Amino acid sequence: MPFDTTYHIPPNEKNTIVTYKVPGGKDIDIYLKKNELPPGIDSFPDVKELLKTADRVINNQPEKEEHYTPDVTMVIAFIAIFIFVLIRIKRNISNGDENESDDFSTADLPKSYSKKGAAHLTYYGDELNFTGKELTAILTKRFAYFNDLSAIQKTRFIERVQNFIAHKVFKIHDNKGYKEMPVLISAAAIQLTFGLKKYLLPNFEFIHVYPREFMRVQNSICFLEGNVSGHAINLSWKHFLEGYAIPDDGQNVGLHELAHALYYQTFVVEENADKNFRNLYNGFISDGNKAYHTEKTVEGGLYSEYAVKNFQEFWAESVEIFFEKPAAMKSHYPQLYETLKFLLNQDPANKIASVIT
């Protein structure tokens, strides 16, 4: 996972967030001013120009050794995707005034640290100082995993959430932030790592929160619900909430991206990594590969098509299914479930948050 320079382009319309990443070099975020453009972009007046410009940037890149000429079907598919992108942006703009967070307006973050004219709000976790009572109220209402814990485990969970928040910087790409944003995202991280000794993921200092899916204009045009890059975890708040609103569909973008972050912290950074997780991961590779190849055939069906794109995506989706559809995983792939149970030191099929205390 390379370090990136990420340019955040001011939206021309409400809630149309655009990022432009340049791989390599320093791992920084650069927030452009109005009418200011990232390197390689000639014009950026509206959405249609965005698509044209991105296509021009892509086409100007050096040719690869292998060449591919799309057939008529691929051209039609590309046009369909183009139309979908435009419709999606238009819908986002028309729904821009709707509050996706229902009653979150009663829980605004107490203080923002945004520079004048900046297109984001910055909150330093060590200055938020949420009380245990505040965290308990939010988690009891919105985090089912927390409600299944024992009283002792709840205390431990709250302490870990407080510590995780204190070690992060939250950048919210909207005009308002909510307490639930740092609390629930941090709670997702603790859910994943609750059975581990090392849980802070210190390589990822920054948590970027976008109101909804954000657009990437690099190599290809696409909407992202979340990704991990350099020292940052990036999430669509809308899709993060949806992941926890339906707790048993096997789709949870928060757990998915945090699974990528946990792997990266352990095997790429190789610092502040949980020893047991690192030592037991080979078991997941072995048992996961069997399930991975089964899912690529007609005999599969538990995982999505995206999960068999590569083994890293299979790992991240395995985490989603493990927590959200544990009985189904246990039925389809009992050995894989057992491996994940000891890898993460949890047994969600039996609502056990920590196998070995």
Disulfide bonds with the S-S distance in Angstrom:
none
